[in-house]
Amino acid sequence: MPYVVVAGRKLYHEVHGEAPGAPLVLVMGMGGSCRGWLPLQVPEFQKSRRTILFDHRGVGGSDDPGGPFSTADLAADLAGLLDALRIEQADVLGAFMGGMVAQELALARPERVDRLVLVGTWARADAKRRLLLQHWRDLARANAPLEVLIRERLLWTLQDETLEQQDLIDAMVSFLTRDDPAFTADVFARQCDACLAHDAVDRLRRLRQRTLVLVGRHDALAPPKFARELADEIPDAHLVTIQNGGHVVMVEAVERFNRVVLQFLDEGR
């Protein structure tokens, strides 16, 4: 199992492709392992750039040090991974919690990030999303059945048209509950707390990386208003709204998503 040691802990990672130039790091959101990138993004991205995946602390093959953590702590983990792999600078794409981690890395270690892609994320939660994440956290800490947690998340991450496909939803729930989850309910609850505490609103203007802000038009978890805020405040940011996608726009509109990301990363190089 490929891993590096960061702050005395094992951090699982994968490297795909051998293309020269700045590698691309994909940062997973909450409630998922890095292997979620494998079916739809890695095969396309690795054709033109070395693509790096990793599991956050407590997820998959990465050790859990216990205790609460912040998105800045997760960004420090990522910086440690780059150090261990001897990568001076990378393009970084983060989805939801991964986008918050990417913000923190770009702010704390600006020299390590070339281009930034923020997908379905925010700089600070609003009241409605705070209540939602508190609800998810409480369900996890009350040991709610895994199927209940998964259906809750699908309700907020898939667009209405996808939710209408009951056979597909049942198949997704069956697949996601078939094996042991890659993380515990306690880790998920701590991820909720990290997203709740994330607040970069007053620091966004310090970001100097060329940035793509990507959002699905029907994203209910991190709707377009958050993307507009990011794009308005980050000095060199470009906003793209994908019309036929929800929160998991990288799945529901995979071809458009991959094309937009690669065009952005290649532009001017």
N, C-alpha and C positions, 0 to 999 in steps of 0.2 A: 504493500500500500504506500503510494508516494506521499511523504509528508516532510515538513521542515519543523524545526523547533523555534518557537517564538515565545519569549518570556518564560522559558521552561516548559512550554506546552506544545504538544503535537498539533500541527495545523495541516489538515489534508488538502491536497491540491492536485490538479491535473494540467498538463501542458499539451496542447494539440496544434499541429502544424509546425513548419520550420521556416516560414517566410521571413526575410530580413525586415529590418525597420522596427518601429515602435510596436511592441506587443499590445494586445488588447486584453484587459482584465474584465471579466464579467462578474458582477457582484450581485448575488442572489438577495431577494427580499426575505421578509419574515415567513416562517412556516414552510420552508423548502430547502432542499439540499442543492448543491451545485450541479448535480446530475440532471436537474431540470432543464439545463441549457443544452444538453447533449442531442436530443432528437432534432430540433428545429434551427438552432442558431450555430452550433459548432461546425456542422458539416459545411455550411456556407462561409462562415467567417474564417475558418482555418485555411481556406484556399489562398487567401491573400495576406494573412497575418498570423503570427503565433498567438494563440488564444489560450488564456489562462483562466482556470476555474478554481475556486476554493470553497471549503465549508467554513462557515462562521463557527466560533467557539460553541461547543456543546451540540453541534450538528454533524451527522454522518461520522466521518473518521477523525474529526477534530475534538481534542480534549475539552472538557468543561471545567474551568477553574472554580465554579460555584460563585454564588453571590451576584448582585446586580451588576449591570454593565450599561454603558451608554453607546451611542453611535460613534462618539469620538474614540471610545475604547476599541470598537470594532475597526475603526480606521487605523488605529495604531497596530492592530493585528495585521491588517493589509500592508502597511508600511514595512512591518517585520518580514512578511512574505517576500516583498520586493527586494528587501535587503538580502534575504537568504538566497534568492534566485539571482542575485547580482544584476538586477534590472534597475538602471538609473532613472528611467522615465518610461511611462506607459500611458496609453489611452485607457480610460476607465469608464465603463458603462455600468450603471447601477439601477436596479428596479426597486421601487418603493423603499423599504428599509435600506436596500443596497444603494439607492440614490442618496439617501441621507448620509450613509457611510462615505460615499464618493464626495459629497459636499465637504464633509469634515476632513477627509484626506487632502483635498485640493486646497482647503484653507490652512491646514496645519503644515502641510508639506508641499507647497505649490510647485517646487522644482521637480517633484516626482510625477506630476500629472501633465501630460501634453494636452490632449483633448478630452472633454468631459461630455458624457451622454447621460442625461437624467430622465428616467422613464417612470411615469405614473407615480410621482413622489411629491413631497412638499418640503417647504422650509420650516413650517410650523403648522400643527394641526389646528383645526377650528373646533368649536364646541361640540358639533355633531360627531366628528371623527374621534374626539376625545372620549365621548360617551361610548362609542362603538368599541374602541380598543379596550376601554375599561371593562366593558361587557365581555369581550373575548377573553381578556385576562382572567376575569372572575370565573368564567366557564371552565377555563383550563385548570385553575387552582381548585375548583370544586370537583375535579376529575370527571367532567362530563364525558359521555361516550365519544370516541373518536369520530364516529359517523355524524354526530350532532355538530361537532366543531367543523368538520369538512363541509357539511351542507350550509352552515352559517357563512363560511368563507366563500363558497361558490355563489351564494346569493349576492354578495357584494363585489365579486371579482369577474363574473361573467355578464355579458350584455344580455338584454331581455330576449333577443332572438335565439341565443344559445340556450338560455334557460327553458325555452319552449320545447326543446328537444329532450323529452323525458328519458328516452332510451339512452341518449348520450350521457345525461346527468347520472343515471343509474350506473352506467358503465364506469364513469369517472369515480363515483363513490366506491364502487366495488374494487377498482384498481388501487385507489388510495388507501383502502382499509385492508387490502389483501396481505400485505407484509407489515412487519413491525415498522413504525415510523422512524425517521432518521433523527428524531429529537424527542425529548420528553415534554410533557405538558408544562413542567416548570420552566424549561428553556423557552418555550413558546410564550409563556406569561412574562418572562423577563424581556423577550423581544418586544412585546407590546409596551412594556414600560419604557424601553429605549426609544421607541417611536413616539411615545407620548411626551417624553422629555426633550426630544430633538427640537432645537430652535436656532435657526441660522438666519432669520429674517434680517437682523441688523448687521449681518456680516457679509451678505451676498455681494455687495458692491466691491468687496475686497477680492473677489474671484477674478482672475485675469486670464483664465483658460478659455479658448474658443469652446463654446458650449452648445450642444443640441439638447433642447427640452422636447421630449416626445410624450404625447398623451393620447389615449383613446377617447374619442368624443363621448362615449357612453360609460366612461370610467366612473363608477359610483363611489369607490373607496377613496380615490384621489382625483376628483373631477378636474376639468380643465381650468377652473379658477386658480388652482394651485400652480399649474403649469404657467399660466399667464403671469402670476406673481414672480415666479422664478425668472422667466424670460425678461420681464420688465426690469428686474433689479440687477441681474448679472450683466455686466457691461457688454460682453461680446457673446450674446446668446441669440440663438435662432429657434423659434417655436414651430413645431410641426404637430398638427392634430390629425390623427388617422380616423377617418369617418366611421369605419365599420369595425371598431374595436372597443372593448371594455378595459378593465384593469389589466387583464392578461392579453394585451394587444399583441404581444410577441407570439402568441398562439393563435388568436382569432384572426389576425391579419398578418400572418408570418411573412409572406412574400414582400408585402409593402414595408413592413417593419425592417426586415433585413436589408432591403434595397436602400431605404432612407439612411439607415445607420452607416452602411458601407460608403454611400455617396458622400456623406458628411466627413467620414474619416479620411477619404481619399482626396477631398477637395483641396486644391492648392499644393499638393505634394508631388 
